Amino acid sequence: VVFVVETQGDTNPNHLVDLPQAQTYVVDFISGNTTKLGDFAAAALTEDGSGVLYTLPGGPGKASASLYARPLSGGPAKRLFSVKQGSLAEFVWGGPNGTTLAFSNDRGDHGFIGTWCPGTKALRWVSPGVDSDVQPTWSPDGRKLAWVRARVAKRTVGYGPFDGNQGNRGPDFAIMVGENSEADAKEVFLDTEFGMQTFGFGNRRLAWVGQDGLIFSTEAKSRWAHTVLLNTTTSAVKELRPGQCEDAEHFVSGSGVYLVGNCQNIDSLGVERVDLDTGAVEVVVNGTNDFVVGGMSDGGYGLVAVGDAFAYLGSTDSEPTAVFVLQGGKTEQITPEATLPRGFMTRPKPVSFRSPDGHTTLHAQLFLPRNRSTDGAPGVVYTHGGSERQTYAAFHYSTVYAAQYAVNQWLPDQGMAV
């Protein structure tokens, strides 16, 4: 298994001269040995699985970014290609023979989807335009390439669609599908009212189901953020799990789609599996007031299914996000318990109240001091969250919100109600 130890963004609280760097490691399951491959963040595997792909800024000829491959055996790295502008990300192998690499090239106020084949001398840009193309994904037979086209908002010259200058919504977006050549690229879905699901947390990536179906998240069907199945031939859209609730993340496995959402409990997150053949919904992990299934705050997946094993993230009111494995009807936490001083912690209570105009029910959590009267206690109002960044009566899976939750636990120990 290959894993990456990331740094916390651009932080350097100790003002070190040598800045913290991401590191990539490989673990041999047979020997149990762990080997460091280098000071970089692996982005994907090579087409044959014998190495890792990673990017570094710069390169020959004043390049802005370059893609490298390094063997898992720890041999020397090889530069595969460079680009003149922007960054490189979202690498996925596909094509008819499985040897074509698709990737995204973010150039700030616009971005392209590109493809590259080992041994070729040039990159191919797939239906390039003035918008930002992201999330390339190949159909199972490798003959179709789908991606998301995020539209640049009007009167925002020089800004990209993800710059956060459009208010509390993501950019207008389209789903594009290309086959064989640039001329074959076509728009199969368009949303100009609700916007792309870019706010909040969770992985809602575009994914193929069969040769004609695409899974993604949108509010366009019912005004609720749900995972939908799009027929790329007819452009028909169907919500997998309708209702007045929202999906935070999805993962496709076999004939089913696993959904992380608050449809079981509006104040928590659980996991449900939707059978794509029958539409049947099965509860896999209950989301309760004192146990919240976690999504991912920055890339990756918060849940994954392999065979009869199911792994997911979860947290409680006193235990930060941990990794759990469900197999054979038994659940096991496989990461060590956090070393926290739990003696002062209180159990927050989910509460709800009506807005002043009476039209909206608002959800919150109440933290009260333990073993003492709250009469006359000072109150602290912590305002944050919302449907796209919901907080819970448990540790959040985002590092920032988890730290803020800890503060909300500390304040009652000082005699305050939060």
Sequence and secondary structure as in RCSB ss.txt:
>XXXX:A:sequence
VVFVVETQGDTNPNHLVDLPQAQTYVVDFISGNTTKLGDFAAAALTEDGSGVLYTLPGGPGKASASLYARPLSGG
PAKRLFSVKQGSLAEFVWGGPNGTTLAFSNDRGDHGFIGTWCPGTKALRWVSPGVDSDVQPTWSPDGRKLAWVRA
RVAKRTVGYGPFDGNQGNRGPDFAIMVGENSEADAKEVFLDTEFGMQTFGFGNRRLAWVGQDGLIFSTEAKSRWA
HTVLLNTTTSAVKELRPGQCEDAEHFVSGSGVYLVGNCQNIDSLGVERVDLDTGAVEVVVNGTNDFVVGGMSDGG
YGLVAVGDAFAYLGSTDSEPTAVFVLQGGKTEQITPEATLPRGFMTRPKPVSFRSPDGHTTLHAQLFLPRNRSTD
GAPGVVYTHGGSERQTYAAFHYSTVYAAQYAVNQWLPDQGMAV
>XXXX:A:secstr
 EEEE   TT  TT  SS    EEEEE TTT  EEEEESS   EE TTSSEEEEEEE  TTT SEEEEEEETT  
  EEEEEESSSEEEEEEEESTTS EEEEEEE SS EEEEEE TT SS EESS  SSEEEEEEE TTSSEEEEEEE
   TT TT  TTSS SSSS   EEEEEEESSGGG EEEEEESSS  S SSSS    EEETTTEEEEEESTTTSS 
EEEEEETTT  EEESS SSS EEEEEEETTEEEEEESSS TTS EEEEEETTT  EEEEE  BTTEEEE  SSSS
 SEEEETTEEEEEEEESSS  EEEEEETTEEEE S       TT    EEEEEE TTSS EEEEEE   SSS  T
T  B       GGG   SS  SSHHHHHHHHHHHHHHHTT B 
